[in-house]
Amino acid sequence: MHAITLDQGIMLTIMSIIVGIDFWLESLYIFRPIIVCTLTGIILGDLQTGLLAGSLTELAFAGLTPAGGTQPPNPVLAGVMTVVIAYTTGVEPQAAIGLALPFSILMQYIILFYYSTFSLFMGKADAYAAAADTGAFWKLNLLMTAIVAVTYGIVVFLSAYVAQDAMQALVMAMPDWLKHGFEIAGGILPAVGFGMLLTVMLKMQYVPYLIIGFVAASFIQFANLLPVALLGTAIAIYEYYNAKQWKQAKVENNAQGSDNSEGI
């Protein structure tokens, strides 16, 4: 177990403000858990835990994407707190994912509250737009973004630094069977997230590739997953050029067909 210093708490706050703004604007996608966990691990001086937590949390949140006004559990808080809990309490990252979910859900509801509250300012935004008052329009948007950014900073500072002793006490008071249950739940979440992603992306024509990847990753012994990644890259390149040639051949066939019809 380790303690988070004030300097680390401040750096986590600044980092969460930056990635929180990115999540609000959805511009650079540095708010994804694999990035947030890695940055948190670097700040805490435990890059390995950050990478392990990032890979697991990213898979768990792979199928959870904001759509319109709906909000999934917040990936920023999930990423930060998974690493923080694993670092400060000594539990495995799998168990830390389950323990970090309440913080993620808390931020989810805060963002939903802001969505509802900020809708009250839409009248002013419409008026500024109608009057072509770009300065006032820009200030209004900046104000909303600043409120969200400050909220991220406050929540992360309170959760990661101020509440670390309470979190350690809570985890230490947990019986072993409950800790093991969190580890099992945390191990299942990545599979659930990937399954949710597949329900949207999977097509029957790509099922053979899914089976190839599953067999390669599960039954062939590798020192790491780099060979499986290279295999997937090779398949993707093959599919890209195969589809390109098929499209070109289709265009040529259509051109020949139109030439024949003109001759007739």
C-alpha positions in Angstrom: 0.0 0.0 0.0 1.1 3.5 -0.8 0.0 7.0 0.1 -0.7 9.8 -2.4 1.1 13.0 -1.7 -0.3 16.5 -2.0 1.8 17.1 -5.1 0.5 13.9 -6.7 -3.1 14.9 -5.8 -2.6 18.3 -7.5 -1.2 16.7 -10.6 -4.1 14.2 -10.7 -6.5 17.2 -10.4 -4.8 19.0 -13.3 -4.8 15.9 -15.5 -8.4 15.2 -14.7 -9.4 18.7 -15.7 -7.7 18.4 -19.1 -9.1 14.9 -19.9 -12.5 16.0 -18.5 -12.7 18.9 -20.9 -11.8 16.5 -23.7 -14.6 14.1 -22.6 -17.0 17.1 -22.6 -15.9 18.2 -26.1 -15.1 14.7 -27.4 -12.2 16.2 -29.5 -8.9 14.3 -28.9 -10.3 11.2 -27.1 -7.6 11.3 -24.4 -10.4 10.7 -21.9 -10.4 7.0 -22.7 -9.5 4.8 -19.7 -6.4 3.4 -21.4 -4.9 6.9 -21.6 -6.2 8.1 -18.3 -5.0 5.1 -16.4 -1.5 5.3 -18.0 -1.2 9.0 -17.1 -2.4 8.3 -13.6 0.2 5.5 -13.3 2.9 7.9 -14.4 1.9 10.5 -11.9 1.8 8.0 -9.1 5.1 6.5 -10.2 3.6 3.1 -10.9 3.4 2.8 -14.7 2.9 -1.0 -14.6 -0.3 -0.7 -12.5 -1.5 2.1 -14.8 -1.0 0.0 -17.9 -2.6 -3.1 -16.4 -5.6 -1.1 -15.1 -5.8 0.8 -18.4 -6.1 -2.3 -20.5 -8.8 -3.9 -18.3 -10.8 -0.7 -17.9 -10.6 0.2 -21.6 -12.1 -3.2 -22.5 -14.8 -2.8 -19.8 -15.8 0.6 -21.3 -15.3 -0.4 -25.0 -19.0 -0.7 -25.6 -20.0 2.2 -23.4 -20.2 5.3 -25.6 -22.3 8.5 -25.1 -25.2 8.8 -27.5 -27.1 12.0 -27.5 -28.2 12.9 -24.0 -27.5 9.4 -22.6 -24.4 9.0 -20.5 -22.6 5.8 -19.5 -20.6 5.5 -16.3 -17.8 8.1 -16.5 -14.6 6.7 -18.1 -12.4 9.4 -16.6 -13.3 8.7 -13.0 -13.2 5.0 -13.7 -9.7 5.3 -15.0 -8.3 7.5 -12.3 -9.9 5.7 -9.4 -9.0 2.2 -10.6 -5.3 3.0 -10.6 -5.6 5.1 -7.3 -7.4 2.3 -5.5 -5.0 -0.4 -6.8 -2.0 1.8 -5.8 -3.2 2.9 -2.4 -4.8 -0.3 -1.1 -2.7 -3.0 -2.8 -5.6 -4.8 -4.4 -5.4 -6.3 -7.9 -6.5 -4.0 -10.8 -9.4 -6.5 -11.5 -10.8 -5.8 -8.0 -10.0 -2.1 -8.2 -12.3 -1.8 -11.3 -15.3 -2.9 -9.2 -14.4 -0.6 -6.4 -14.0 2.4 -8.7 -17.5 2.0 -10.3 -19.3 4.1 -7.6 -17.0 7.0 -8.4 -17.6 6.5 -12.1 -21.4 6.4 -11.6 -21.3 9.5 -9.3 -19.6 11.5 -12.1 -22.1 10.1 -14.6 -25.0 11.6 -12.6 -23.2 14.9 -12.2 -22.7 15.2 -16.0 -26.4 14.3 -16.5 -27.3 17.0 -14.0 -25.2 19.5 -16.0 -26.9 18.4 -19.2 -30.3 19.2 -17.7 -29.2 22.4 -16.0 -27.3 23.8 -19.0 -30.4 23.4 -21.2 -31.7 26.5 -19.3 -29.1 28.6 -21.1 -30.1 27.5 -24.6 -32.4 30.5 -24.9 -29.5 32.9 -24.3 -27.4 30.9 -26.8 -30.1 31.2 -29.4 -30.4 34.9 -28.8 -26.6 35.4 -29.1 -26.5 33.4 -32.3 -29.4 35.3 -33.8 -27.7 38.6 -33.0 -24.4 37.3 -34.3 -22.8 38.1 -31.0 -19.9 35.7 -31.2 -18.1 37.1 -28.2 -21.1 36.5 -25.8 -21.7 33.1 -27.4 -18.1 32.1 -26.9 -18.1 33.3 -23.3 -21.3 31.3 -22.6 -19.8 28.1 -23.9 -16.5 28.8 -22.1 -18.4 29.2 -18.8 -20.2 25.9 -19.2 -17.0 24.1 -20.1 -15.2 25.8 -17.1 -17.9 24.6 -14.7 -17.5 21.0 -15.9 -13.7 21.2 -15.8 -13.6 22.5 -12.2 -16.1 19.8 -11.2 -13.8 17.1 -12.5 -10.9 18.6 -10.6 -12.8 18.8 -7.3 -14.2 15.3 -7.5 -10.9 13.7 -8.4 -9.0 15.7 -5.7 -11.5 14.7 -3.0 -11.8 11.1 -4.2 -8.1 10.4 -4.8 -6.3 12.5 -2.2 -8.7 13.5 0.6 -10.6 10.1 0.8 -7.6 7.8 0.4 -7.4 6.9 4.1 -11.1 6.1 4.2 -10.7 4.0 1.1 -7.8 2.1 2.6 -9.8 1.5 5.8 -12.8 0.3 3.8 -10.7 -2.2 1.7 -8.8 -3.5 4.8 -12.2 -4.1 6.5 -13.5 -6.2 3.6 -13.4 -10.0 4.1 -11.4 -12.0 1.7 -14.5 -13.5 0.0 -15.7 -10.0 -0.8 -12.4 -8.9 -2.2 -12.3 -12.1 -4.3 -15.8 -11.3 -5.6 -14.7 -7.8 -6.7 -11.7 -9.5 -8.6 -14.1 -11.9 -10.4 -16.5 -9.0 -11.3 -13.6 -6.9 -12.5 -12.3 -9.8 -14.6 -15.8 -10.3 -16.2 -16.3 -6.6 -17.0 -13.8 -6.4 -19.9 -15.6 -9.4 -21.5 -18.9 -7.7 -21.0 -17.6 -4.5 -22.5 -16.1 -6.2 -25.5 -19.4 -8.2 -26.0 -21.4 -5.0 -26.0 -19.0 -3.6 -28.6 -19.4 -6.8 -30.8 -23.2 -6.5 -30.7 -22.8 -3.3 -32.7 -19.7 -4.0 -34.8 -19.8 -7.7 -35.5 -20.9 -8.9 -39.0 -21.3 -12.5 -40.0 -18.6 -12.1 -42.7 -16.0 -11.3 -40.0 -16.9 -14.2 -37.7 -14.1 -16.4 -39.1 -11.6 -13.7 -38.2 -13.0 -13.5 -34.7 -12.6 -17.3 -34.3 -9.0 -17.1 -35.7 -8.1 -14.4 -33.2 -9.8 -16.3 -30.3 -7.9 -19.5 -31.1 -4.6 -17.7 -31.5 -4.9 -15.8 -28.3 -6.3 -18.7 -26.2 -4.6 -21.9 -27.3 -1.2 -20.8 -28.8 1.5 -19.9 -26.3 3.0 -16.5 -26.8 5.3 -14.4 -24.6 2.9 -11.5 -25.2 0.0 -10.6 -27.5 2.2 -8.8 -30.1 2.0 -11.8 -32.5 -1.8 -11.8 -32.2 -1.8 -8.0 -32.9 0.4 -8.6 -36.0 -1.9 -11.3 -37.2 -4.9 -9.0 -36.9 -2.9 -6.3 -38.7 -2.2 -8.7 -41.6 -5.8 -9.7 -41.8 -6.9 -6.1 -41.8 -4.4 -5.2 -44.6 -5.6 -8.2 -46.6 -9.3 -7.2 -46.2 -8.5 -3.6 -47.2 -6.8 -4.4 -50.5 -9.2 -7.2 -51.2 -12.2 -4.9 -50.8 -10.4 -2.2 -52.9 -9.8 -4.6 -55.7 -13.4 -5.9 -55.6 -14.7 -2.3 -55.7 -12.4 -1.5 -58.7 -13.5 -4.6 -60.5 -17.2 -3.7 -59.9 -16.6 -0.2 -61.4 -14.9 -1.7 -64.5 -17.7 -4.2 -65.0 -20.3 -1.5 -64.8 -18.3 0.6 -67.3 -18.1 -2.4 -69.7 -21.9 -3.0 -69.3 -22.7 0.6 -70.1 -20.4 0.5 -73.2 -22.2 -2.6 -74.5 -25.6 -1.1 -73.9 -24.6 2.0 -75.9 -23.4 -0.2 -78.8 -26.7 -2.0 -78.9 
